[in-house]
Amino acid sequence: MALSDDQRALLRLLLAGDTYEQVSEVMGTSADEVRTKAREAAVALEAESDRELPSEVVADRLAELERPGVAPSPPVSIGSGSAAWSRRWAVWITAGVAVAIALVVVVVARSGGGGDDNGASNSASSREEAVPIRLTPVGGSKASGGVTLIRIGDQPALDLDIRGLTPSGPGRSYVLWFVGAGGRSLPVAFRAVGPDGTLMGRTAIPSAATGLLPSFQIAQLNLVRQRQAAAAVQQAARSGLLPEPVGTPVMRGALRG
């Protein structure tokens, strides 16, 4: 069975140099729970290899973490033909995604399995193979393009096709938020943008969020300072609520016509 997005995120965070204790502080859970999740991810990785996360590298890092008094280690270079993860960027993006997944699970549970309350909407959306979402530039942005909400089996995902963005620059990133009532939002894509000004590619949406998707009305792309976004997501985790979007809006569009 392939690694889930949250398992991959956790392993990347550990390979970036953090310990179980440091990850637990970010995710608001115990170090033992992080250790258990990491071991489960390593087992899944052995069953089905992942070229971005060599199983031997992961095994060595987990073994290192079991040694008494282990300190944070330098980031491990992973991936083929690409630069190594910047530790600060890896910590922020991975923590944000992992905490968002945890938040969605909590919200769904508290609402009594929100997907059941929207059975008709979910049934209709499950028949949609692709839903294009046109984004309009705001705040003087000259960007163009949009995103497409798709389903691959039961897994929702988002295809990004945006051009003309200002490069994000050091310490900043673009975050695409799905915004609902009261400003409560789900961050669904975290991407840096280089000199070409393009934001392309596919990002998976946590399966646990499927039942909540009908409650979001707006897709909004913000340029965000990484520290600001990490703080917002962590604060939301402590309060047990979905976060409010942070950053400067550059594009916006309705999720439903």
C-alpha positions as CSV (number, residue, x, y, z in Angstrom):
1,M,0.0,0.0,0.0
2,A,1.4,3.4,-1.0
3,L,2.3,6.0,1.6
4,S,-0.5,8.4,2.5
5,D,0.2,12.1,2.2
6,D,0.4,12.5,6.0
7,Q,2.9,9.6,6.3
8,R,5.1,11.1,3.6
9,A,4.9,14.4,5.3
10,L,5.9,13.0,8.7
11,L,8.9,11.1,7.2
12,R,10.1,14.2,5.4
13,L,9.9,16.2,8.6
14,L,12.0,13.6,10.4
15,L,14.5,13.4,7.6
16,A,14.7,17.2,7.7
17,G,16.3,16.8,11.1
18,D,13.6,17.0,13.7
19,T,13.1,14.5,16.6
20,Y,9.9,12.8,17.6
21,E,9.6,15.4,20.5
22,Q,9.9,18.3,18.1
23,V,7.4,17.0,15.7
24,S,5.0,16.2,18.6
25,E,5.2,19.9,19.7
26,V,4.2,21.1,16.2
27,M,1.4,18.6,15.8
28,G,0.0,18.9,19.3
29,T,0.4,15.2,20.1
30,S,2.7,12.9,22.1
31,A,6.2,11.8,21.0
32,D,5.1,8.2,21.4
33,E,2.3,8.7,18.9
34,V,4.7,10.3,16.4
35,R,7.1,7.4,16.9
36,T,4.3,4.9,16.2
37,K,3.1,6.7,13.1
38,A,6.7,6.9,11.8
39,R,7.2,3.2,12.3
40,E,3.9,2.5,10.4
41,A,5.0,4.7,7.6
42,A,8.4,2.9,7.4
43,V,6.6,-0.5,7.2
44,A,4.4,0.9,4.4
45,L,7.5,2.2,2.6
46,E,9.2,-1.3,2.8
47,A,6.1,-2.8,1.2
48,E,6.0,-0.3,-1.7
49,S,9.1,1.7,-2.5
50,D,9.0,5.5,-3.0
51,R,11.7,7.1,-5.0
52,E,11.5,10.3,-3.0
53,L,12.0,8.5,0.3
54,P,14.6,5.6,0.1
55,S,13.6,3.0,2.7
56,E,17.2,2.5,3.8
57,V,17.6,6.2,4.5
58,V,14.3,6.3,6.5
59,A,15.3,3.2,8.4
60,D,18.7,4.7,9.3
61,R,17.0,7.9,10.6
62,L,14.5,6.1,12.7
63,A,17.2,3.9,14.2
64,E,19.2,7.1,15.0
65,L,16.1,8.6,16.7
66,E,16.0,5.6,19.1
67,R,19.4,6.3,20.5
68,P,19.3,8.0,23.9
69,G,19.9,11.8,23.8
70,V,19.7,12.1,20.1
71,A,19.8,15.7,18.9
72,P,18.3,17.2,15.7
73,S,20.4,16.2,12.8
74,P,21.3,18.0,9.6
75,P,18.7,17.7,6.9
76,V,18.9,14.5,4.8
77,S,19.1,15.1,1.0
78,I,16.3,13.2,-0.7
79,G,14.8,13.1,-4.1
80,S,16.4,12.7,-7.5
81,G,17.4,15.5,-9.8
82,S,16.2,18.2,-7.4
83,A,17.7,20.3,-4.6
84,A,17.5,19.0,-1.0
85,W,14.7,20.2,1.1
86,S,15.4,23.4,3.0
87,R,14.9,22.5,6.6
88,R,12.8,25.6,7.5
89,W,10.6,25.2,4.4
90,A,10.2,21.4,5.0
91,V,9.2,22.0,8.6
92,W,6.7,24.7,7.8
93,I,4.9,23.0,4.8
94,T,4.9,19.6,6.4
95,A,3.7,20.8,9.7
96,G,1.0,22.8,8.1
97,V,-0.3,19.9,6.0
98,A,-0.1,17.4,8.9
99,V,-2.0,19.7,11.3
100,A,-4.6,20.5,8.7
101,I,-5.3,16.8,8.2
102,A,-5.6,16.4,12.0
103,L,-8.0,19.4,12.2
104,V,-10.2,18.0,9.5
105,V,-10.5,14.7,11.2
106,V,-11.4,16.4,14.5
107,V,-14.0,18.6,12.8
108,V,-15.6,15.7,10.9
109,A,-15.8,13.7,14.1
110,R,-17.4,16.5,16.1
111,S,-20.0,17.1,13.4
112,G,-21.1,13.5,13.6
113,G,-19.4,12.5,10.3
114,G,-20.2,15.7,8.3
115,G,-20.3,13.7,5.0
116,D,-23.6,12.1,6.1
117,D,-25.3,15.4,6.5
118,N,-24.4,16.3,2.9
119,G,-25.2,13.0,1.3
120,A,-26.9,14.4,-1.7
121,S,-24.1,17.0,-2.3
122,N,-21.4,14.4,-1.9
123,S,-23.2,11.9,-4.2
124,A,-23.5,14.6,-6.9
125,S,-19.9,15.7,-6.5
126,S,-18.7,12.1,-6.7
127,R,-20.1,12.0,-10.3
128,E,-18.0,15.0,-11.3
129,E,-14.7,14.0,-12.9
130,A,-13.4,17.5,-13.0
131,V,-14.7,20.9,-11.7
132,P,-12.7,23.9,-13.2
133,I,-12.4,26.9,-10.8
134,R,-11.5,30.2,-12.5
135,L,-9.5,32.5,-10.3
136,T,-9.6,36.3,-10.7
137,P,-6.7,38.5,-9.8
138,V,-7.2,40.8,-6.8
139,G,-5.2,43.5,-5.1
140,G,-3.3,44.6,-8.2
141,S,-2.1,41.1,-9.1
142,K,-1.5,40.4,-12.8
143,A,-1.8,36.6,-12.4
144,S,-4.1,34.5,-14.6
145,G,-5.4,30.9,-14.6
146,G,-7.2,28.7,-12.2
147,V,-7.4,25.4,-10.5
148,T,-9.4,22.2,-11.2
149,L,-11.0,20.1,-8.5
150,I,-10.8,16.4,-9.5
151,R,-11.5,13.0,-8.1
152,I,-9.3,10.0,-8.6
153,G,-11.4,7.2,-7.2
154,D,-12.5,8.4,-3.8
155,Q,-9.5,10.7,-3.5
156,P,-10.0,14.4,-4.2
157,A,-7.1,16.4,-5.6
158,L,-6.4,19.8,-7.1
159,D,-4.7,20.6,-10.4
160,L,-3.0,24.0,-10.3
161,D,-2.4,26.1,-13.5
162,I,-1.6,29.7,-12.6
163,R,0.8,32.1,-14.4
164,G,2.0,35.6,-13.9
165,L,2.6,35.4,-10.2
166,T,5.2,37.5,-8.4
167,P,8.0,35.1,-7.2
168,S,7.4,34.2,-3.6
169,G,11.0,35.0,-2.4
170,P,12.8,33.8,0.7
171,G,10.6,32.9,3.7
172,R,7.3,33.2,1.8
173,S,5.0,30.9,-0.1
174,Y,1.7,30.8,-1.9
175,V,-1.1,29.0,-0.1
176,L,-4.4,28.1,-1.7
177,W,-7.2,28.2,0.9
178,F,-10.7,26.8,0.6
179,V,-12.7,29.4,2.6
180,G,-16.1,28.7,4.3
181,A,-18.5,30.4,6.7
182,G,-16.9,32.6,9.4
183,G,-13.6,32.6,7.5
184,R,-12.8,29.1,8.6
185,S,-10.6,27.6,6.0
186,L,-8.6,24.6,4.8
187,P,-5.1,25.1,3.3
188,V,-5.0,22.8,0.4
189,A,-1.8,23.7,-1.5
190,F,1.5,25.1,-0.3
191,R,3.9,26.1,-3.0
192,A,6.9,28.4,-3.6
193,V,7.0,30.3,-6.9
194,G,10.2,30.9,-8.8
195,P,11.2,33.5,-11.4
196,D,9.0,32.0,-14.0
197,G,5.9,33.1,-12.0
198,T,4.1,29.8,-12.5
199,L,2.2,27.6,-10.1
200,M,1.6,24.2,-11.6
201,G,1.1,20.6,-10.6
202,R,-1.3,18.4,-8.6
203,T,-1.8,18.3,-4.9
204,A,-3.9,15.7,-3.0
205,I,-6.6,16.9,-0.6
206,P,-6.9,14.9,2.6
207,S,-9.5,12.2,2.3
208,A,-10.9,13.2,5.7
209,A,-11.8,16.6,4.2
210,T,-14.1,15.1,1.6
211,G,-17.2,15.5,3.7
212,L,-16.3,19.1,4.4
213,L,-15.7,20.3,0.9
214,P,-19.4,21.3,0.2
215,S,-19.1,23.7,3.2
216,F,-16.4,25.8,1.5
217,Q,-17.5,28.6,-0.9
218,I,-14.3,30.3,-2.1
219,A,-10.9,29.3,-3.4
220,Q,-8.4,32.0,-2.4
221,L,-4.7,32.2,-3.2
222,N,-2.6,34.2,-0.7
223,L,1.0,35.1,-0.6
224,V,2.1,34.2,3.0
225,R,5.1,34.5,5.2
226,Q,5.9,31.0,6.2
227,R,6.2,31.8,9.9
228,Q,2.8,33.5,9.8
229,A,1.1,30.5,8.2
230,A,2.7,28.0,10.6
231,A,1.6,30.1,13.6
232,A,-2.0,30.3,12.3
233,V,-2.3,26.6,11.7
234,Q,-0.7,25.7,15.1
235,Q,-3.1,28.2,16.9
236,A,-6.0,26.5,15.1
237,A,-4.8,23.1,16.3
238,R,-4.8,24.3,19.9
239,S,-8.3,25.7,19.6
240,G,-9.7,22.7,17.8
241,L,-11.0,24.9,14.9
242,L,-10.1,25.2,11.3
243,P,-7.7,28.2,10.7
244,E,-8.6,31.5,9.2
245,P,-6.7,32.4,6.0
246,V,-3.6,34.5,6.5
247,G,-1.5,36.4,4.0
248,T,-2.2,38.8,1.1
249,P,-4.9,37.7,-1.3
250,V,-3.7,37.7,-4.9
251,M,-6.5,35.6,-6.6
252,R,-10.0,34.5,-5.7
253,G,-12.8,32.4,-7.2
254,A,-16.1,30.7,-6.4
255,L,-16.0,27.0,-5.8
256,R,-19.5,26.7,-7.2
257,G,-21.1,28.6,-10.0
